[in-house]
Amino acid sequence: MKRKLPPKPEPVIAPEILEQAKLSMVTDKLRKAGKCSVCGAETSGGPGEPLCWVCRRLKISAWRDIEQQMPAQE
């Protein structure tokens, strides 16, 4: 006796949508701008300063510290 092959399942996602998702993944990889100007890590590729998220966070923290110290000097 031969065993019956199970029917092929229907795709849940339309092939067109799946192809668009694959293409968007490729363009996201290409969109990465480069390396951080401070530490050399990968940047997010956004416009503006070429800083990674860590260096950007440190810069923002430094700005906050300076703003807090300014009134004490006056």
N, C-alpha and C positions, 0 to 999 in steps of 0.2 A: 504494500500500500504506500502511496505517495502522500506526503503531508501537504496540505493546502498552504500556499503562500499567503501571508496576511496582506490585505490591500494596502497600497501606498497611502499614507496619511495626507490629507489635504493641507497645504501650507496655511498657517495662521495669518501670516503677514504677506501682503501682496508682493510679488517679485519686484515691481517698480519701486515701492517704498523701501524694500530691502537694499536695492541697488543705490538709491539716493543716500541712504544711511551709510553705506560703505564708502561712497564718494566723499561725503562730508567728513568721515574719519580721516581720509587721505589728505584733504585740504587742511584739516586742523593740524596735522603733523607738519605740513609744509609752512604753516602760518607762524611757527615759532620764530621769533625775531633773532635770538642769538644768546649771547652770554652776558651775565651781569658785569657791569663795569667795575664793581668793587671786589667781588669774590670769585667770579667766573662761572657761577652756577647758571642753569638755564633760566631765561626770563619767560614771562607769560606771553610775550609778543604784542602786548598792547602798545598803543601810541604813548609817547612821552619819554620818560627817563628809562634808560636801559638797566633797571634794577630788578633783582629777583625779589620774591616776596619777603624773604628774611631781611634783606638790606633795606627794602622799602619800609618795613615795619620798624626797624631800628631808627630810621630817619624820622618817622612820624613820632616815635617815642622821644627822640632828642628834641624835636620841636616843642612837644608838650612840656618837657623839663625846662626848656628855656623860657617858655611863656609863664610858667609858675615862678621862676626865679626873678623875672623882670620886676614885678611889683615890690619885692623885698629890697631891691637896690634903690628904689626911689625915696 
